[in-house]
Amino acid sequence: MLGHRRRFGLTLAGLATVGHALAGTQLLAGALDFLENTAIQHMVDRGHAYAPWPKVSATASGLKWLLLAAFVAYLLCVALGGLWSLVRSH
């Protein structure tokens, strides 16, 4: 059964724990998106990119995309691992 096999040093329960942690970080990604949009709005309202808003916007955006990329990579790895298990079992 898949739940008892170890994949890359993780059990299915371990993968679920990592998945829950990464899912929780998506709330942080949403907050970072809000911060990025707020910083952009400050720059648009002023008509020029005055400090600190460009750095705030760029940092929030970079962290947001990093969190999203980590979550997508996790989902792809789990999906491909599941497909691989199905192919090997048949």
Secondary structure in CASP SS format (residue, H / E / C, confidence):
PFRMAT SS
TARGET T0000
AUTHOR 0000-0000-0000
METHOD secondary structure of the structure
MODEL  1
M C 1.00
L H 1.00
G H 1.00
H H 1.00
R C 1.00
R C 1.00
R E 1.00
F C 1.00
G C 1.00
L E 1.00
T C 1.00
L H 1.00
A H 1.00
G H 1.00
L H 1.00
A H 1.00
T H 1.00
V H 1.00
G H 1.00
H H 1.00
A H 1.00
L H 1.00
A H 1.00
G H 1.00
T H 1.00
Q H 1.00
L H 1.00
L H 1.00
A H 1.00
G H 1.00
A H 1.00
L H 1.00
D H 1.00
F H 1.00
L H 1.00
E H 1.00
N H 1.00
T H 1.00
A H 1.00
I H 1.00
Q H 1.00
H H 1.00
M H 1.00
V H 1.00
D H 1.00
R H 1.00
G C 1.00
H C 1.00
A C 1.00
Y C 1.00
A C 1.00
P C 1.00
W H 1.00
P H 1.00
K H 1.00
V H 1.00
S H 1.00
A H 1.00
T H 1.00
A H 1.00
S H 1.00
G H 1.00
L H 1.00
K H 1.00
W H 1.00
L H 1.00
L H 1.00
L H 1.00
A H 1.00
A H 1.00
F H 1.00
V H 1.00
A H 1.00
Y H 1.00
L H 1.00
L H 1.00
C H 1.00
V H 1.00
A H 1.00
L H 1.00
G H 1.00
G H 1.00
L H 1.00
W H 1.00
S H 1.00
L H 1.00
V H 1.00
R H 1.00
S H 1.00
H C 1.00
END
